[in-house]
């Protein structure tokens, strides 16, 4: 890894190197916090987690060929080198910041309440039409995941698309210090983590910490249809580029033609011209993702033809509106996470399904004191849609079921207290030809429902 000798790692981490002098010049092959993933010549970061203390695996990792260890425990004299630091979590961020600066490549930071991952995927699909681009994988978007993503960068990569997720004030500031994005894309300001951030203005303030380390000439790309983001008119002298469905934005879309679960055809307008594109994932929000990707493509010199190709090459991920066709059902696997905005968007798309349209929805987390009211509002919203069946799972989702029954007594609505209860009932609930949406917050473990439906 470029410039990541043990001496430079110790310097960047503000740590004390313990080991032989000749080993200080050795460059590590990788940096990992999972003891099972450390390759030969890699650096193992020993993290003290809530359940597991990584320091317990040091001897095992060294026996497996690791070059050195980053530790916050004084190990004394050892036959292998290690770097002693006050906090391995802070150290790994400091090392990632040092490493990324040395690579000197553009960084695109993706932030927002809803749609970060799908926007990251779309932006990556567009930019890779011209560049070798590394993107965040999975949920590696926090204060440990972001540095680990950065450590996957190699000399052949020409830019990075990094998802940046937070739940409290100060977190985005710390992430931005590591990533220092040249381009910021912000999807929207919803109510995720409102229990910690107070209200949508607080959420906007917390997300806007991403601007704390931008340089002059950076690109700020915002969803101009979002009422809170529309108030961001100047960032340190930088005028944002807005996207949306409003023709007053420099990048906008119209002529939307829904293809049901096959996505949407639309016309995308830019200052460089217009083009028609097939956005393969369903829902108006996916068109917004395409617009964000378009703005990023223009910022980095892609032609409209390249941008169109990137939009149309983008696909779905497991757990994130992933459509699974089985001999019996069409399953919409959207169970990775949920909040009121994303839940509504997914329920709206379910209306385009064939056969009976069945919503299996579960509890949404981190909604603060108004969590029951948010679930009740979702029940009212779902009852008004052209879907046939609503199955609600979990204690909070009882409010969804109650409100849905109240608003439309003719619709089939049932509540199941636990995940186990609905899984047991699945064989008797589902019918040949159903289109089934499976969606809840990640802690509800709805991936088990998806697995049972595929049996």
Secondary structure, DSSP 8 states (H G I E B T S, - for coil): -TT-BHHHHHHHHT-EEES-GGGGG-B-S-EESSGGG--TT-EEE--B-SS-BGGGGHHHHHHTT--EEEESS---S-SSEEEE-S-HHHHHHHHHHHHHHHH--EEEEEE-SS-HHHHHHHHHHHHTTTS-EEE--TT--STTHHHHHHTT--TT--EEEEE---SSTTHHHHHHHHH--SEEEE-----TTHHHH-SHHHHHHHHGGGGGG--TT-EEEEETTSTTGGG---BTTB--EEEES-TTSSEEEEEEEE-GGG-EEEEEEETTEEEEEEE-S-SHHHHHHHHHHHHHHHHTT--HHHHHHHHHH---BTTBSEEEE-SS-EEEE--S---HHHHHHHHHHHTT-SSSEEEEEE-----GGGHHHHHHHHHHHHHTSS-SEEEEESSTTHHHHHHHHHH-TTSEEEEESSHHHHHHHHHHH--TT-EEEEE--GGG-THHHHHHHT-
